[in-house]
Each structure stands twice: as C-alpha cells, then as structure tokens.
Amino acid sequence: MFFQAISRSRPALASFVGQWQRCALNTASRRQLCSKPHGAETGATPAPRPAFKLPGYRPSEMDKKFLVWSGRFKSKEQIPELVSFETIDAARNKIRVKACYAMIVVTIVCCIAMIISGKQAVGRHESLSSINLEKKARLREQAQREREEAVLAGKPQSNSTSLRHTPESITAWILSLGPSDR
C-alpha cells in the first residue's frame, strides 16, 4: 500500500501519512486506557481466595497409584490429602509415556517371536500352500470314499444338473477338480 501511495501524487501520499498517524494515535490512546497507572504499588497483595474453593485436588485411588508409580511419592501414606492438579497431571503423563514404552517393547518382542517361529516352520517345510494342499487332498479322498460307498450301497446317481443345486454336490464337484482345472 505504501508503494501505491508513492506512485500516486503528493496529495495522495499526504493523505496516506495522515491516515497512518490517526490510526497510530487511536491505538496508542486505547493502550493507555488499558495499561496500569504509573503510581500503583508493585508489592500489593493479591485478592484473597474465596473460602468455598480449595486450592488442591483430592486424588482418587488410581491417582494415588499413579503418583507412587511415577516416583512423586514413595508410598500411598506419604501422599497428602490435597494435591495440585498439575502434580497429578504430570504423574499421569509420566505413566502414559511408560505405558507407551512398554507397548513398544512388547511389540518388538512379539515381532522377534514371530520371525523365529516362521523360520522354524520353514525348517519343518510348513507353509500355507502346503497345508492347503494337504487339506484339499484329504477332502478329495473323503469325497471319493463317499462316492464309492454310495455306489456300493446301490444308491442311484442323479444327473449332474440336479447335483449342482445342493451344497454337498457343489463341494464334491470342487474337490473332484484337480489343481490345474481350477
């Protein structure tokens, strides 16, 4: 805005400076109204607190445990009846940080345990694909036995279109397929 005023004529510059001075004077006068008078005593005592509001906080049993665990006090008996809220808040924050560190350690230990168990499974030649293949082979053998038992029992075989409507027939059909057919 200043450069715009300079690029204009001199009367515009004077108008800009006048507006700036008025703004500065108005702000200064308002600030004087808000500031303390110079003759005020610096050693004045603050206003007394009302009698109905106590200056402390009565800690609960959990707060007392937090105060002991955080190291603020050695035992629950040493905790006074009224404690400042800032002290309790600091103790809670300290416990919160300790809990976060504990969770980090537990996560790292669990990750290491999973790595070790995975390497042991590889050593035993166990994998999800081999477990699934074994399971499918067992189910395929079971379906084959059921078919043979049905033939030996003399049950008539129904046509293939009616078999597709029952869940058992669908399962048997899927199991009869080889891995390359799927």
Disulfide bonds with the S-S distance in Angstrom:
none
